[in-house]
Amino acid sequence: AGADGLDLVRRLVSAVRDRGVRTLGLEIGGAEQAAEVQRLLADGGWDTVEVRRDLAGCDRVVVGWA
């Protein structure tokens, strides 16, 4: 998954958006990946992007809506 663990996320973000997917949720490894995944989704054309936390209050999923 590359040095930062996000190589697959980078490919996935552009591939699914080009195929008409309207909602995408990506589990992340925590706060250290949250900001970068949010940026990737926003830069990839997703209109609304937000981070959802798990029950322990840790950043866990980044969701994008087209």
C-alpha positions in Angstrom: 0.0 0.0 0.0 3.0 2.3 -0.3 5.0 4.3 2.2 1.9 6.0 3.7 -0.5 3.1 3.3 -2.7 5.0 0.8 -1.6 3.9 -2.6 -4.7 1.6 -3.0 -6.9 4.4 -1.7 -5.6 6.8 -4.3 -6.4 4.3 -7.1 -9.8 3.4 -5.7 -10.9 7.0 -5.2 -10.5 7.8 -8.9 -11.7 4.5 -10.3 -15.0 4.3 -8.5 -15.9 8.0 -9.1 -15.4 7.4 -12.8 -17.8 4.5 -12.7 -20.7 6.5 -11.2 -20.4 5.5 -7.6 -22.2 8.1 -5.5 -21.1 7.2 -2.0 -17.8 5.8 -0.8 -16.7 4.9 2.7 -13.1 4.0 3.5 -11.9 2.6 6.7 -8.7 4.3 7.9 -6.0 3.5 10.3 -6.7 6.6 12.5 -6.2 10.3 12.7 -2.8 10.1 11.0 -4.6 9.1 7.7 -7.9 11.0 8.1 -6.8 14.4 6.7 -5.0 12.9 3.7 -7.9 10.6 2.8 -10.3 13.6 3.1 -8.1 15.6 0.8 -7.9 12.7 -1.7 -11.7 12.4 -1.8 -12.2 16.2 -2.1 -9.5 16.5 -4.8 -11.1 13.4 -6.6 -14.4 15.2 -7.1 -16.4 14.1 -4.1 -18.8 16.9 -3.1 -19.2 16.2 0.6 -16.5 14.5 2.7 -16.5 13.8 6.4 -14.8 11.6 9.0 -16.8 9.3 11.2 -15.5 8.1 14.5 -15.7 4.7 16.1 -17.2 4.0 19.6 -13.8 4.8 21.2 -13.9 8.2 19.6 -11.1 7.5 17.1 -11.2 8.6 13.5 -12.2 5.4 11.7 -14.1 6.0 8.3 -13.9 8.7 5.7 -17.1 9.0 3.7 -17.5 10.9 0.5 -20.8 11.7 -1.4 -21.0 12.7 -5.0 
